[in-house]
Amino acid sequence: MIEKGQYYVLKEKAVPEVLLKVIEAKRLLDSGKITSVQEATEMVGISRSSFYKYKDDIFPYRETQKGKTVTMVMQLDDKPGILSVVSRVLAEHKVNVLTIHQSIPINGISSLTLSADLLPESGELEEIVNSIESQSGVHYVKVLGKE
């Protein structure tokens, strides 16, 4: 049974289109260019009732990800220099690494868990994750939590 108030993090492709349109309508209203819910919902192509049903339950993840501690886990090939590559990407994004733990490799693969402080100048978390994942020898990066 799902507890009331429980949160989930989803990639955009897993979010139903109506919820993405609610986010867009909220963005239009917040910008001040559109002043009525009716006009915003017409522009994005949803009903007002859909907007009111979901408006308090959906928000972009990026709104609260800067200046926060993030814990990530990644799977890496066991090859010399891969940890340096990950560290270089983090440094390029001005991410402050707080803790780091790499497991003993099994079958040529190791797990790396790290906690880092995202600063205002670090950029978007999604961009950082994509930069790490694009490196040779990195199998995946998953965000475990954010405070």
Contact map, one row per residue, 1 for C-alpha under 8 A:
111000000000000000000000000000000000000000000000000000000000000000000000000000000000000000000000000000000000000000000000000000000000000000000000000
111101000000000000000000000000000000000000000000000000000000000000000000000000000000000000000000000000000000000000000000000000000000000000000000000
111111000000000000000000000000000000000000000000000000000000000000000000000000000000000000000000000000000000000000000000000000000000000000000000000
011111000000000000000000000000000000000000000000000000000000000000000000000000000000000000000000000000000000000000000000000000000000000000000000000
001111100000000000000000000000000000000000000000000000000000000000000000000000000000000000000000000000000000000000000000000000000000000000000000000
011111110000000000000000000000000000000000000000000000000000000000000000000000000000000000000000000000000000000000000000000000000000000000000000000
000011111000000000000000000000000000000000000000000000000000000000000000000000000000000000000000000000000000000000000000000000000000000000000000000
000001111100000000000000000000000000000000000000000000000000000000000000000000000000000000000000000000000000000000000000000000000000000000000000000
000000111110000000000000000000000000000000000000000000000000100000000000000000000000000000000000000000000000000000000000000000000000000000000000000
000000011111011000000000000000000000000000000000000000000000000000000000000000000000000000000000000000000000000000000000000000000000000000000000000
000000001111111000000000000000000000000000000000000000000000000000000000000000000000000000000000000000000000000000000000000000000000000000000000000
000000000111111000000000000000000000000000000000000000000000000000000000000000000000000000000000000000000000000000000000000000000000000000000000000
000000000011111100000000000000000000000000000000000000000000000000000000000000000000000000000000000000000000000000000000000000000000000000000000000
000000000111111100000000000000000000000000000000000000000000000000000000000000000000000000000000000000000000000000000000000000000000000000000000000
000000000111111110110000000000000000000000000000000000000000000000000000000000000000000000000000000000000000000000000000000000000000000000000000000
000000000000111111110000000000000000000000000000000000000000000000000000000000000000000000000000000000000000000000000000000000000000000000000000000
000000000000001111111000000000000000000000000000000000000000000000000000000000000000000000000000000000000000000000000000000000000000000000000000000
000000000000000111111100000000000000000000000100010000000000000000000000000000000000000000000000000000000000000000000000000000000000000000000000000
000000000000001111111110000000000000000000000000000001000100000000000000000000000000000000000000000000000000000000000000000000000000000000000000000
000000000000001111111111000000000000000000000000000000000000000000000000000000000000000000000000000000000000000000000000000000000000000000000000000
000000000000000011111111100000000000000000011100000000000000000000000000000000000000000000000000000000000000000000000000000000000000000000000000000
000000000000000001111111110000000000000010000100011001100100000000000000000000000000000000000000000000000000000000000000000000000000000000000000000
000000000000000000111111111000000000000000000000000000100111000000000000000000000000000000000000000000000000000000000000000000000000000000000000000
000000000000000000011111111100000000000000010000000000000000000000000000000000000000000000000000000000000000000000000000000000000000000000000000000
000000000000000000001111111110000000100110110000001000000000000000000000000000000000000000000000000000000000000000000000000000000000000000000000000
000000000000000000000111111111000000000100000000000000100000000000000000000000000000000000000000000000000000000000000000000000000000000000000000000
000000000000000000000011111111100000000000000000000000000000000000000000000000000000000000000000000000000000000000000000000000000000000000000000000
000000000000000000000001111111111100000100000000000000000000000000000000000000000000000000000000000000000000000000000000000000000000000000000000000
000000000000000000000000111111111111100100000000000000000000000000000000000000000000000000000000000000000000000000000000000000000000000000000000000
000000000000000000000000011111110000000000000000000000000000000000000000000000000000000000000000000000000000000000000000000000000000000000000000000
000000000000000000000000001111111100000000000000000000000000000000000000000000000000000000000000000000000000000000000000000000000000000000000000000
000000000000000000000000000111111110000000000000000000000000000000000000000000000000000000000000000000000000000000000000000000000000000000000000000
000000000000000000000000000110111110000000000000000000000000000000000000000000000000000000000000000000000000000000000000000000000000000000000000000
000000000000000000000000000110111111001100000000000000000000000000000000000000000000000000000000000000000000000000000000000000000000000000000000000
000000000000000000000000000010011111101100000000000000000000000000000000000000000000000000000000000000000000000000000000000000000000000000000000000
000000000000000000000000000010000111111100000000000000000000000000000000000000000000000000000000000000000000000000000000000000000000000000000000000
000000000000000000000000100010000011111110000001000000000000000000000000000000000000000000000000000000000000000000000000000000000000000000000000000
000000000000000000000000000000000001111111000001000000000000000000000000000000000000000000000000000000000000000000000000000000000000000000000000000
000000000000000000000000000000000111111111100000000000000000000000000000000000000000000000000000000000000000000000000000000000000000000000000000000
000000000000000000000000110110000111111111110000000000000000000000000000000000000000000000000000000000000000000000000000000000000000000000000000000
000000000000000000000100100000000000111111111111001000000000000000000000000000000000000000000000000000000000000000000000000000000000000000000000000
000000000000000000000000000000000000011111111110000000000000000000000000000000000000000000000000000000000000000000000000000000000000000000000000000
000000000000000000000000100000000000001111111000000000000000000000000000000000000000000000000000000000000000000000000000000000000000000000000000000
000000000000000000001001100000000000000111111100000000000000000000000000000000000000000000000000000000000000000000000000000000000000000000000000000
000000000000000000001000000000000000000011111110000000000000000000000000000000000000000000000000000000000000000000000000000000000000000000000000000
000000000000000001001100000000000000000011011111011000000000000000000000000000000000000000000000000000000000000000000000000000000000000000000000000
000000000000000000000000000000000000000011001111111000000000000000000000000000000000000000000000000000000000000000000000000000000000000000000000000
000000000000000000000000000000000000110010000111111100000000000000000000000000000000000000000000000000000000000000000000000000000000000000000000000
000000000000000000000000000000000000000000000011111110000000000000000000000000000000000000000000000000000000000000000000000000000000000000000000000
000000000000000001000100000000000000000000000111111111000000000000000000000000000000000000000000000000000000000000000000000000000000000000000000000
000000000000000000000100100000000000000010000111111111100000000000000000000000000000000000000000000000000000000000000000000000000000000000000000000
000000000000000000000000000000000000000000000001111111110000000000000000000000000000000000000000000000000000000000000000000000000000000000000000000
000000000000000000000000000000000000000000000000111111110000000000000000000000000000000000000000000000000000000000000000000000000000000000000000000
000000000000000000100100000000000000000000000000011111111100000000000000000000000000000000000000000000000000000000000000000000000000000000000000000
000000000000000000000110010000000000000000000000001111111100000000000000000000000000000000000000000000000000000000000000000000000000000000000000000
000000000000000000000000000000000000000000000000000111111110000000000000000000000000000000000000000000000000000000000000000000000000000000000000000
000000000000000000000000000000000000000000000000000001111110000000000000000000000000000000000000000000000000000000000000000000000000000000000000000
000000000000000000100110000000000000000000000000000001111111000000000000000000000000000000000000000000000000000000000000000000000000000000000000000
000000000000000000000010000000000000000000000000000000011111101000000000000000000000000000000000000000000000000000000000000000000000000000000000000
000000000000000000000010000000000000000000000000000000000111111000000000000000000000000000000000000000000000000000000000000000000000000000000000000
000000001000000000000000000000000000000000000000000000000011111110000000000000000000000000000000000000000000000000000000000000000000000000000000000
000000000000000000000000000000000000000000000000000000000001111111000000000000000000000000000000000000000000000000000000000110000000000000000000000
000000000000000000000000000000000000000000000000000000000011111111000000000000000000000000000000000000000000000000000000000000000000000000000000000
000000000000000000000000000000000000000000000000000000000000111111010000000000000000000000000000000000000000000000000000000000000000000000000000000
000000000000000000000000000000000000000000000000000000000000111111110000000000000000000000000000000000000000000000000100000110000000000000000000010
000000000000000000000000000000000000000000000000000000000000011111110000000000000000000000000000000000000000000000000111011110000000000000000000000
000000000000000000000000000000000000000000000000000000000000000011111000000000000000000000000000000000000000000000001111000000000000000000000000000
000000000000000000000000000000000000000000000000000000000000000111111100000000000000000000000000000000000000000000001110000000000000000000000000011
000000000000000000000000000000000000000000000000000000000000000000111110000000000000000000000000000000000000000000111100000000000000000000000000011
000000000000000000000000000000000000000000000000000000000000000000011111000000000000000000000000000000000000000000111100000000000000000000000011111
000000000000000000000000000000000000000000000000000000000000000000001111100000000000000000000000000000000000000011110000000000000000000000000011110
000000000000000000000000000000000000000000000000000000000000000000000111110000000000000000000000000000000000000011100000000000000000000000001111100
000000000000000000000000000000000000000000000000000000000000000000000011111000000000000000000000000000000000001111000000000000000000000000001111000
000000000000000000000000000000000000000000000000000000000000000000000001111100000000000000000000000000000000001110000000000000000000000001111100000
000000000000000000000000000000000000000000000000000000000000000000000000111110000000000000000000000000000000111100000000000000000000000001111000000
000000000000000000000000000000000000000000000000000000000000000000000000011111000100000000000000000000000000111100000000000000000000000011110000000
000000000000000000000000000000000000000000000000000000000000000000000000001111100100000000000000000000000001110000000000000000000000000011100000000
000000000000000000000000000000000000000000000000000000000000000000000000000111110100000000000000000000001001110000000000000000000000000000000000000
000000000000000000000000000000000000000000000000000000000000000000000000000011111100000000000000000000000000000000000000000000000000000010000000000
000000000000000000000000000000000000000000000000000000000000000000000000000001111110000000000000000000000000000000000000000000000000000000000000000
000000000000000000000000000000000000000000000000000000000000000000000000000000111111100000000000000000000000000000000000000000000000000000000000000
000000000000000000000000000000000000000000000000000000000000000000000000000111111111110000000000000000000000000000000000000000000000000011000000000
000000000000000000000000000000000000000000000000000000000000000000000000000000011111111000000000000000000000000000000000000000000000000000000000000
000000000000000000000000000000000000000000000000000000000000000000000000000000001111111100000000000000000000000000000000000000000000000000000000000
000000000000000000000000000000000000000000000000000000000000000000000000000000001111111110000000000000000000000000000000000000000000001000000000000
000000000000000000000000000000000000000000000000000000000000000000000000000000000111111111000000000000000000000000000000000000000001001000000000000
000000000000000000000000000000000000000000000000000000000000000000000000000000000011111111100000000000000000000000000000000000000000000000000000000
000000000000000000000000000000000000000000000000000000000000000000000000000000000001111111110000000000000000000000000000000000000000000000000000000
000000000000000000000000000000000000000000000000000000000000000000000000000000000000111111111000000000000000000000000000000000010011000000000000000
000000000000000000000000000000000000000000000000000000000000000000000000000000000000011111111111100000000000000000000000000000010000000000000000000
000000000000000000000000000000000000000000000000000000000000000000000000000000000000001111111111000000000000000000000000000000000000000000000000000
000000000000000000000000000000000000000000000000000000000000000000000000000000000000000111111110000000000000000000000000000000000000000000000000000
000000000000000000000000000000000000000000000000000000000000000000000000000000000000000011111110000000000000000000000000111000010000000000000000000
000000000000000000000000000000000000000000000000000000000000000000000000000000000000000001111111000000000000000000000110110000000000000000000000000
000000000000000000000000000000000000000000000000000000000000000000000000000000000000000001111111100000000000000000011110010000000000000000000000000
000000000000000000000000000000000000000000000000000000000000000000000000000000000000000001100111110000000000000000011110000000000000000000000000000
000000000000000000000000000000000000000000000000000000000000000000000000000000000000000001000011111100000000000001111000000000000000000000000000000
000000000000000000000000000000000000000000000000000000000000000000000000000000000000000000000001111100000000000001111000000000000000000000000000000
000000000000000000000000000000000000000000000000000000000000000000000000000000000000000000000000111110000000000001110000000000000000000000000000000
000000000000000000000000000000000000000000000000000000000000000000000000000000000000000000000000111111000000000111100000000000000000000000000000000
000000000000000000000000000000000000000000000000000000000000000000000000000000000000000000000000001111100000000111000000000000000000000000000000000
000000000000000000000000000000000000000000000000000000000000000000000000000000000000000000000000000111110000011110000000000000000000000000000000000
000000000000000000000000000000000000000000000000000000000000000000000000000000000000000000000000000011111000011100000000000000000000000000000000000
000000000000000000000000000000000000000000000000000000000000000000000000000000000000000000000000000001111100011000000000000000000000000000000000000
000000000000000000000000000000000000000000000000000000000000000000000000000001000000000000000000000000111111111000000000000000000000000000000000000
000000000000000000000000000000000000000000000000000000000000000000000000000000000000000000000000000000011111110000000000000000000000000000000000000
000000000000000000000000000000000000000000000000000000000000000000000000000000000000000000000000000000001111100000000000000000000000000000000000000
000000000000000000000000000000000000000000000000000000000000000000000000000011000000000000000000000000001111110000000000000000000000000000000000000
000000000000000000000000000000000000000000000000000000000000000000000000001111000000000000000000000000001111111000000000000000000000000000000000000
000000000000000000000000000000000000000000000000000000000000000000000000001111000000000000000000000001111101111100000000000000000000000000000000000
000000000000000000000000000000000000000000000000000000000000000000000000111100000000000000000000000001111000111110000000000000000000000000000000000
000000000000000000000000000000000000000000000000000000000000000000000000111100000000000000000000000111100000011111000000000000000000000000000000000
000000000000000000000000000000000000000000000000000000000000000000000011110000000000000000000000000111000000001111100000000000000000000000000000000
000000000000000000000000000000000000000000000000000000000000000000000011100000000000000000000000111110000000000111110000000000000000000000000000000
000000000000000000000000000000000000000000000000000000000000000000001111000000000000000000000000111100000000000011111000000000000000000000000000000
000000000000000000000000000000000000000000000000000000000000000000001110000000000000000000000011111000000000000001111100000000000000000000000000000
000000000000000000000000000000000000000000000000000000000000000000111100000000000000000000000011110000000000000000111110000000000000000000000000000
000000000000000000000000000000000000000000000000000000000000000011111100000000000000000000000111000000000000000000011111111010000000000000000000000
000000000000000000000000000000000000000000000000000000000000000001110000000000000000000000000111000000000000000000001111111000000000000000000000000
000000000000000000000000000000000000000000000000000000000000000001100000000000000000000000000000000000000000000000000111111000000000000000000000000
000000000000000000000000000000000000000000000000000000000000000000000000000000000000000000001100000000000000000000000111111000000000000000000000000
000000000000000000000000000000000000000000000000000000000000000001000000000000000000000000001110000000000000000000000111111100000000000000000000000
000000000000000000000000000000000000000000000000000000000000000001000000000000000000000000001000000000000000000000000111111110110000000000000000000
000000000000000000000000000000000000000000000000000000000000010011000000000000000000000000000000000000000000000000000000011111110000000000000000000
000000000000000000000000000000000000000000000000000000000000010011000000000000000000000000000000000000000000000000000100001111111000000000000000000
000000000000000000000000000000000000000000000000000000000000000000000000000000000000000000000000000000000000000000000000000111111100000000000000000
000000000000000000000000000000000000000000000000000000000000000000000000000000000000000000000000000000000000000000000000001111111110000000000000000
000000000000000000000000000000000000000000000000000000000000000000000000000000000000000011001000000000000000000000000000001111111111000000000000000
000000000000000000000000000000000000000000000000000000000000000000000000000000000000000000000000000000000000000000000000000011111111100000001100000
000000000000000000000000000000000000000000000000000000000000000000000000000000000000000000000000000000000000000000000000000001111111110000000000000
000000000000000000000000000000000000000000000000000000000000000000000000000000000000000010000000000000000000000000000000000000111111111000000000000
000000000000000000000000000000000000000000000000000000000000000000000000000000000000010010000000000000000000000000000000000000011111111001001000000
000000000000000000000000000000000000000000000000000000000000000000000000000000000000000000000000000000000000000000000000000000001111111001111000000
000000000000000000000000000000000000000000000000000000000000000000000000000000000000000000000000000000000000000000000000000000000111111101000000000
000000000000000000000000000000000000000000000000000000000000000000000000000000000000110000000000000000000000000000000000000000000011111111000000000
000000000000000000000000000000000000000000000000000000000000000000000000000000000000000000000000000000000000000000000000000000000000011111000000000
000000000000000000000000000000000000000000000000000000000000000000000000000110100100000000000000000000000000000000000000000000000000001111100000000
000000000000000000000000000000000000000000000000000000000000000000000000011110000100000000000000000000000000000000000000000000000001111111111000000
000000000000000000000000000000000000000000000000000000000000000000000000011110000000000000000000000000000000000000000000000000000000100011111000000
000000000000000000000000000000000000000000000000000000000000000000000000011100000000000000000000000000000000000000000000000000000000100001111100000
000000000000000000000000000000000000000000000000000000000000000000000001111000000000000000000000000000000000000000000000000000001001100001111110000
000000000000000000000000000000000000000000000000000000000000000000000001110000000000000000000000000000000000000000000000000000001000000000011111000
000000000000000000000000000000000000000000000000000000000000000000000111100000000000000000000000000000000000000000000000000000000000000000001111110
000000000000000000000000000000000000000000000000000000000000000000000111100000000000000000000000000000000000000000000000000000000000000000000111110
000000000000000000000000000000000000000000000000000000000000000000000111000000000000000000000000000000000000000000000000000000000000000000000011111
000000000000000000000000000000000000000000000000000000000000000010011110000000000000000000000000000000000000000000000000000000000000000000000011111
000000000000000000000000000000000000000000000000000000000000000000011100000000000000000000000000000000000000000000000000000000000000000000000000111
